[in-house]
Amino acid sequence: MVTLLRNSNQARGLAEFGINFLKSAKPMRAVIQRLTLFHTDSVLCGLSSLALNTNAPTILRNEAHLYPRIPGAFCFGSEVEVSPEKAILANCAAVREWDANGTVFGYNPKLQGHDKGEYGHNDYYPVVVAAAQQNKLNGKQSLFGMLLLDEIRGRLCEVFSLRKHKIDHVVHGAVAATVTYGALMGANAEQIESALGLILAHFIPFRAIRKGKELSDSKGSSAAFAAELAVIAVRRAMNGFEGPKDIFRNPDSIFGVFANANQNESPFDIYLSMEGDDFSVMDMHFKLGLYEHQSAGAIFSIISLIRNFTEILSSLDDINEIKILCYKDAYAIIGDKDKNNPTNRQSADHSMVYIISTIIRKAFEIKRNLDISSIETLWKQLMLTPYDYSEESIFHQQTRTIMQKIKFEHCAEYDKFYPKGIPSSISIKHKFGKYESGFVLYPPGHKENLGVDVINILMEKFHLLGRIALEFPVQCIEKLQNIDSFSAEEMRTIYNWKYKTSNYLM
């Protein structure tokens, strides 16, 4: 561990750590394998969102092509070099559009104070790929950059909860992207420190983008904007622009203002790994389909109930009530009244009642062909896909009928188990009796779940998204799994998969 104490200049410390990490980090093979899965997941999420012509990724990709630059970087599916911050903007937006890639809950019981539970997502790998394409870095060097980015972002999520101060969680991603891009591009520690000052003094997004009756393109593009600004800040700093120094200890910065930090201290120490297997990426979770991760415990609960008690599907009329219990944060994010009648995808994938109703509706539709031989086979059959958030699906009459039968409630007893896990349960009042899932803490995808073959389900997700985007998805998946052997030239074409396009039904 490298320790950056709260009474030290942590901005300079992060800069020096980033530079040294790329030279000296010694991650175990298991770390690289897990990281590679997260990156593959992100690429397939991005390609499929573009293939279905979703709004923000398409607009931002078109915008990127208005800024040609050599040497530059490449958007997904393109051979045109563009300004790197624009390629990063477009690619990060595509990766994040489905809200279906990896996530972190900012919880590490091994380190004192690393339990603040801030969210974060694996949206920022295009920052590293763009640097590799500009600076002729190979696959191994790129993976080290991705690991560095996830390490900084994940550790910050453990020590400071941005959302408690109404600040969007992408600020941690912006810090990590700034350090990583600067280190990969050869910036020195002073320049990276200046870039961090620019990011944290000038560009702070609030969570207003995640509130409201209907969510907009801003929700999915917030990380992309943060990454774009990180690259601009690094470039300015490398050109000589000086930003505020020692920004983490600045009493008027976001950390000083919102955490009431003592003068000349930040609110937290930062612990960062350089070797072994204790990296933040090892604590990050996989999403096994398209859903807000706060619903993962409830998803596992309903799939387990369907598998163990198939008579639940006798008739929709036989179901009297479906009661979901969850913790405070889940209820606040996917249970508020505005989400009980979603009319667009961004709101539907943040609606607990919609997510669970859709899974139940899908089970009714294929009940004669359900494969209940294992939780993995049933999960794969009922996996939520982009098509489950189309206009037709959102307004499906049967789904809406099921939604009316659901009671979603906050259970205060469950709060003590979060962010350690995703505490949830479901009970169903049925003509044949009452069915209960029992308490779920570690659903599949959570790093502590050891009873389900997550890789098995994850590969189905890869192929599902791959079939949406590509003529030959297997080739893409296999190639991405071997990124550590890529040459610098292969890294220049890593995102150059020609995706097929069709209109998305929203």
Stockholm file with secondary structure:
# STOCKHOLM 1.0

chainA/1-506         MVTLLRNSNQARGLAEFGINFLKSAKPMRAVIQRLTLFHTDSVLCGLSSLALNTNAPTILRNEAHLYPRIPGAFCFGSEVEVSPEKAILANCAAVREWDANGTVFGYNPKLQGHDKGEYGHNDYYPVVVAAAQQNKLNGKQSLFGMLLLDEIRGRLCEVFSLRKHKIDHVVHGAVAATVTYGALMGANAEQIESALGLILAHFIPFRAIRKGKELSDSKGSSAAFAAELAVIAVRRAMNGFEGPKDIFRNPDSIFGVFANANQNESPFDIYLSMEGDDFSVMDMHFKLGLYEHQSAGAIFSIISLIRNFTEILSSLDDINEIKILCYKDAYAIIGDKDKNNPTNRQSADHSMVYIISTIIRKAFEIKRNLDISSIETLWKQLMLTPYDYSEESIFHQQTRTIMQKIKFEHCAEYDKFYPKGIPSSISIKHKFGKYESGFVLYPPGHKENLGVDVINILMEKFHLLGRIALEFPVQCIEKLQNIDSFSAEEMRTIYNWKYKTSNYLM
#=GR chainA/1-506 SS CEEECTTSCHHHHHHHHHHHHHHHCEECHHHHHHHHHHHHHHHHHHHHHHHTTCHHHHHHHHHHTTSEEEEEEECTTCCCEECHHHHHHHHHHHHHTTSCSCEECCCCTTSTTCCCCCCEESCCHHHHHHHHHHHTCCHHHHHHHHHHHHHHHHHHHHHCCSGGGTBCTHHHHHHHHHHHHHHHTTCCHHHHHHHHHHHHHHCCCBGGGGCSSSCCHHHHHHHHHHHHHHHHHHHHHHTTCCCCSSGGGCTTSHHHHHHTCCTTCCSCCEEECCEETCCGGGGCBCCCSSSCGGGHHHHHHHHHHHHHCGGGGSCGGGEEEEEEEECHHHHHHHCSGGGSSCCSHHHHTTCHHHHHHHHHHHHHHTGGGCCCSCHHHHHHHHCCCGGGGSHHHHTCHHHHHHHHTEEEEECGGGGGGTTTSCCEEEEEEETTEEEECCCBSSCTTSTTCCSSCHHHHHHHHHHHHHHHHCSCHHHHHHHHTTGGGCCHHHHHTTTCCCCCCCCCCC
#=GC SS_cons         CEEECTTSCHHHHHHHHHHHHHHHCEECHHHHHHHHHHHHHHHHHHHHHHHTTCHHHHHHHHHHTTSEEEEEEECTTCCCEECHHHHHHHHHHHHHTTSCSCEECCCCTTSTTCCCCCCEESCCHHHHHHHHHHHTCCHHHHHHHHHHHHHHHHHHHHHCCSGGGTBCTHHHHHHHHHHHHHHHTTCCHHHHHHHHHHHHHHCCCBGGGGCSSSCCHHHHHHHHHHHHHHHHHHHHHHTTCCCCSSGGGCTTSHHHHHHTCCTTCCSCCEEECCEETCCGGGGCBCCCSSSCGGGHHHHHHHHHHHHHCGGGGSCGGGEEEEEEEECHHHHHHHCSGGGSSCCSHHHHTTCHHHHHHHHHHHHHHTGGGCCCSCHHHHHHHHCCCGGGGSHHHHTCHHHHHHHHTEEEEECGGGGGGTTTSCCEEEEEEETTEEEECCCBSSCTTSTTCCSSCHHHHHHHHHHHHHHHHCSCHHHHHHHHTTGGGCCHHHHHTTTCCCCCCCCCCC
//
